[in-house]
Amino acid sequence: MLIWPPAGIWTRASEMNELLALIIGKSNYWAALILLLIGLYGMIAKNNLLKKIIGMSIFQSAIILFYVSIGDKRGATIPILEHGHGPEAEQVIQAAHYANPLPHVLMLTAIVVGVSTLGVALAIIQKIYRVHGTIEEDEILESIDE
Amino acid sequence: MSFEQSPILILAIPLLTALAISLFCQRHDRFAYVLLVLAMAGSFVAALLTMITVVQSGAAIHYRLGDWPPPFGIELVIDHLNALVLTMVSGCALLTAVYSLRSVREESGDRIAHYYTLFGLLIAGLLGMVATGDAFNLYVLLEISALSSYAMLARGRGYAYYATFKYIIMGTIGACFYLLGVGYLYIKTGTLNMADLSDILSTAEMHESVSIRIGFILIIVGIWIKMALFPLHGWLPNAYTRAADTTSCLIAPLMTKVSVYIMIRLMFSVFSVDYVFRTIPWHEAVVWLATAAIVAGSISALAQRNLKKMLTYIIVAEVGYMVGGVWLANRSGLTGAVYHILSDALMTLCLFMAVSAIIFKTGKTGFDAMENIFRKMPVTSVVFVVGAFAIIGIPPTCGFFSKWFLIRGGIEAGQWGFVAALLFSSLISAVIFFRLIEIAYFGSFETHGRREVARAEAPVSMIIPMVCVAAALILIGIYTNEIVSGLIRWSLPAGL
């Protein structure tokens, strides 16, 4: 009669393997999720307005990375046709050989949007500093109450 | 004569005019004003022509940008629902543009051309959001309008910069949630075109999918942040109160209403009635959330002593009306919500214009600004009273009819809490506005009996748009039946 290993450890080990597969196999989603939460935490919990803006930037970058990673395929190349002219152009193009360019193109726009938001936010922080003399949120709220 | 280019003209005219103003009008303020008013008028005419085309043909217009066929290219889709919203947005923008002549000069001084550039960009973004048939294009236009509204709201009084900063943070979270939700939908379907998404999402497999459900939740929560649905409304009252008066007149009626439209569009044109109300059985909880929004908004409005801040809390309550109406999941509720988008935009515009004119003339922002207004500014005060009656819901103003539809929808759905909240909110608005009208008519206690008050009416450039809006409130009320049967009935999704 076996005392060691106790019953059930093997099934627990296979659950462990599944969990590992979930973490490693979908690492891109996990990375985006962690960045997303860091950014959200920074935007909501930080007291310094500049740190809030840094959080906002991390938050937006997380979404950009999320989109970029979904366009990638194993063994695929950049989406430029190798044989653009002549008789070779007639051959069938296998979509599986090329990374999906659409999410990447979308993110060019999202980057532009992120940069503009950052610019407007920084300009407003500068104005806040001129009016209130500080960029710490609690001090600003105090100066508003007075 | 054919109007086949009119869909793109609706948004191209304000966009290109904004560019022209920023390039050529830096030293010609009056020219910038004329150009802006002309552009808004052009956009309004194009929207009106598009609406007439849609009503006459009875079918949606699909306008391909650059003639790329739909799932690959971006298309503008204009049906009965957004033809109405487009006309409403461009009409409100035109009236505010006319209204802005005197107030902008006082508020923005040497930066008038910059201000009008932002005005044009904001309206182009809002009209684009309404007209587009592409989920990602919607995000870009959402950010265009949001960015220009940040810049406009920041130029205000008091701590406008800090209030705007809060709005930037919340607005970015909202827009990013929407973008993330669209990403989930894209992973599962591989498309961004709304009609194409709707086809793919209608299968049973997609109804079961967890990814689609998370995408749906992210998108809806993102839009709720944008429209300031209670309890996500924290940014709105301060940002709109502290903004310059012209800016509040422009942004307060339009931003929240366009977000409500976006919610309706995505719920029924990307997802389906079946998915939203049957596969996800949450609509009753959302109606309770809307009920809470109405009650909280009304009570907060009652507690205010600042005219504009009081109006912003009324907006929070009105957002609850529309969200509740949509999620009642019946035809009367949705009719009421769509009708309320139109009527609420106009009544908010009416009240903000009247209040801004009063602030412009008296220089006060509290309730004491209202003293003896009936003698000082008779036209403005009549406009204010019409707007107040519309918010309370007194016939024949359109506010009565939207409440009528919403209450009927609430009764049909058996949502008595929502019905009670609507009646409660009407009572609260009656208390607020009759108190203001009392101050306006009799003056406050200290000045009671003093009769010598000089006439000081608002300038003509303000009077004309105000009177137009007040007249529109009554006309839309009178022609409710035509608007509902000609436009709104057509826009209700099948299967509801």
Chai-1 contact restraints between the chains, C-beta under 6 A:
chainA,res_idxA,chainB,res_idxB,connection_type,confidence,min_distance_angstrom,max_distance_angstrom,comment,restraint_id
A,M43,B,I169,contact,1.0,0.0,6.0,A-B,restraint_1
A,M56,B,T172,contact,1.0,0.0,6.0,A-B,restraint_2
A,F59,B,C176,contact,1.0,0.0,6.0,A-B,restraint_3
A,I63,B,C176,contact,1.0,0.0,6.0,A-B,restraint_4
A,I63,B,L179,contact,1.0,0.0,6.0,A-B,restraint_5
A,I63,B,L180,contact,1.0,0.0,6.0,A-B,restraint_6
A,F66,B,G183,contact,1.0,0.0,6.0,A-B,restraint_7
A,Y67,B,G183,contact,1.0,0.0,6.0,A-B,restraint_8
A,I70,B,I187,contact,1.0,0.0,6.0,A-B,restraint_9
A,L106,B,F136,contact,1.0,0.0,6.0,A-B,restraint_10
A,T109,B,V140,contact,1.0,0.0,6.0,A-B,restraint_11
A,V113,B,E143,contact,1.0,0.0,6.0,A-B,restraint_12
A,S116,B,L147,contact,1.0,0.0,6.0,A-B,restraint_13
A,T117,B,T172,contact,1.0,0.0,6.0,A-B,restraint_14
A,V120,B,L147,contact,1.0,0.0,6.0,A-B,restraint_15
A,V120,B,Y150,contact,1.0,0.0,6.0,A-B,restraint_16
A,A121,B,I168,contact,1.0,0.0,6.0,A-B,restraint_17
A,I124,B,A154,contact,1.0,0.0,6.0,A-B,restraint_18
A,I124,B,Y161,contact,1.0,0.0,6.0,A-B,restraint_19
A,I124,B,T164,contact,1.0,0.0,6.0,A-B,restraint_20
A,I124,B,F165,contact,1.0,0.0,6.0,A-B,restraint_21
A,K127,B,Y161,contact,1.0,0.0,6.0,A-B,restraint_22
A,I128,B,Y161,contact,1.0,0.0,6.0,A-B,restraint_23
A,I128,B,Y162,contact,1.0,0.0,6.0,A-B,restraint_24
A,V131,B,Y161,contact,1.0,0.0,6.0,A-B,restraint_25
A,I140,B,Y162,contact,1.0,0.0,6.0,A-B,restraint_26
A,I144,B,Y159,contact,1.0,0.0,6.0,A-B,restraint_27
